Amino acid sequence: MSGETEKEGAGSPLFPFRDERRADKGLSEDELALRWHRRAETLPGDKGAYILLIRLAVSVPAPPSLGPGGSLRRGLYLYCGSARGPGGIRARVGRHMRAEKGIRWHVDHLTTRAASVRALVFPGGEECALLARVLGMEGVSVPLPGLGASDCATCPAHLLRAEGTAQGVAKGVLDLFPAVPRAPEEG
């Protein structure tokens, strides 16, 4: 994953967020980019929840446990997860950000092939509550029922497809959670 040099769609960079067509007067482009973590070193070690913004540059076969023949087409995906184990958010999201790893969870089928992975973190948060809000965003849908939610009996999936530009999707998520703090400066 080489996040800074990867391109999205028609040549606009995935991060930092730069899009001259943006008409809203909310967060500045720099502020928008600073809310999304791009390296594990900037993540808190607290237990909590997180949202990953994953960009696939190529289609990926669906996890075999969801049945034969499915695939996830190139584009943007949002994954709502939790980190309750040792190392908290830093350990779990840090694992998601590494391309080289064994496949353990559904989301690993995407993160091992992703062009870019960014994270928004919620210390003390709960993944199903995040998902309920994100699922209400325009352009967000469930690509495959149960995807990313094998241990959840209430949510339709924890991995969602998001239509639009990376900048637009990232801003849309931040609009749902305006109190998300900035990620620490990355050296």
N, C-alpha and C positions, 0 to 999 in steps of 0.2 A: 504494500500500500504506500504509494507515494503521494499523499494528499495534496501538497502545495502545487505540484505540477500537473495534476490530473485535470482534465477538461470535462465539462458537462455539456451534453447536447450540442447546441450550435456554437460552441467555442467559448462560452462564458466560463470563467473559473469557478470551481465548486467552492473553494475558500481561498482567500478571504472573500467576503460577499461584496461584489461590485456589479452593479447592474444599473446603467444609466436610465433604463426605462422605469425604474421604481418611482412611483408618484407620491407615495405616502410620506408624511412628515414625522413619523414616529422615531424609532431608534436610528442613530446614525449607522452607516455601513460598518465603521470600525467597532462601535458598541455592539452591534449585532454579532459580528465575528467573535468578539471577546466573551460572549456568553457561552459559546459552545467549546468544550474542551477538545483538543486534538491530540493530546499526549497524556499518558497515564500519570506522569510525574506531577501534573497539576491537579489531579483528582483528590478529593478528601478520603481519608481512611474510615469515615463513618459508615455505619449501616444505613441503608435507605434504598431508594429507587432511582432509576435513571431512564432516559430516553436516548436511544441511539438513532442517528441519522446515517443511513447506510446508502451509498451509491454503488449500484452495480453497472459496470460498463458493458457487461455481457449477460446473457440469460444464464440462469443456474437451474439445474434439476431440483425439483422439490425433494425434501427429505423422504427417503423410502418408507418411513413409518406412516406417512400420510396417504399411501397408495401409489400405484404405478402411474407413470405418464404425466404427472404434473410438472410444471416448471414456473419459475419466477423470471419474468422478462426484465431486461435491462431497465434501469430507472432508479427511483428513490423509494426507500423503505424506512419506516419508523418502527423501532422495537422498544417496547416498554418492559423493563425487567427490574428485578430486585437483587440486592446484595446484602445478605444477612450473615454471611460466614466470616471467617477470619480474613482480615484485611479490608473488609467492607467494600465500598464502591471502588476504591483504587484497584483492589485485586481483581474484582469481577470485570469491571469495564476495561482495565488494562489487558486482561485476557482477550476480551472481545476485539480490542484494537490490534492485537498481534495476528498477522496473517498465518504464521507458522504455528499450528497447534493441532491437536487431535479433535475430531468431531465428537462433541459431547451433547450439545443442545441443538435444536432446530436452527437457531440463529447462526450457529457456526457454519452451516452450509452457505450462508451469505458472507459472513465476515472473513472467511478464508479466501474468498474470491473478490472481495470488495475493492473498488478503486479508492474509496475513502470511507472512513468511519469517524463520526464526531459524537460527542456525548453532552447531554444536559443533565445535571445531577440534582437530586432532591434528598439531602440527608434527612433521615427519619420518614421519608415518603413511602408510599405504597403503590406498587405497579398497577394494580387494577384501577385505582382511582385516577392515575395518570392516563391509562388507556381510555377510560370512559370520557375524559375531556378531549383527548386527541382524536378519538373516533368521530367526534362531532364536527371536526374540521371539514371544510369544503375540499373535495378532491381526495379525501382519504377513504380507503376501502379495505375490506378483508380479502386478500388474494386467495387464500385457501383456509377453510375453517379449521380451527385447532392449531394453526401454525404458531409456534412459539409459546403455546399455552397448554402443553401436555399435562401440567400439574395444576391447572386451573379449571374448576367446574362451572364458573360463571361467565367468563369472557368468551367471545366468539373466536378470538385469536389474540396473541400479543405482538404479532408482527403484521404491520399494515403497509399497504402500498400507498404512496403519496404522489399525486400528479402535480406538475409544475416544476419550477426551477428550484435548485437547492436553496438559494437565497429566499425565495418566496415561502417554501415549506418551513425553513428554519425560523423565519420571521413569524409565520402563522403559529407555530408552536410557542414561541416566546410571547405572542399576544395572549395566549391562554394562561401563561404563567408569568405575569409581569414582575414578580418579586425575585426571580432567579438572579442570584448574584453573578458578577463577572468571574470568569476563570482567572486564576492568578496569572501574572505575566509569565510568558514563556521565554526563556533565555536563549 
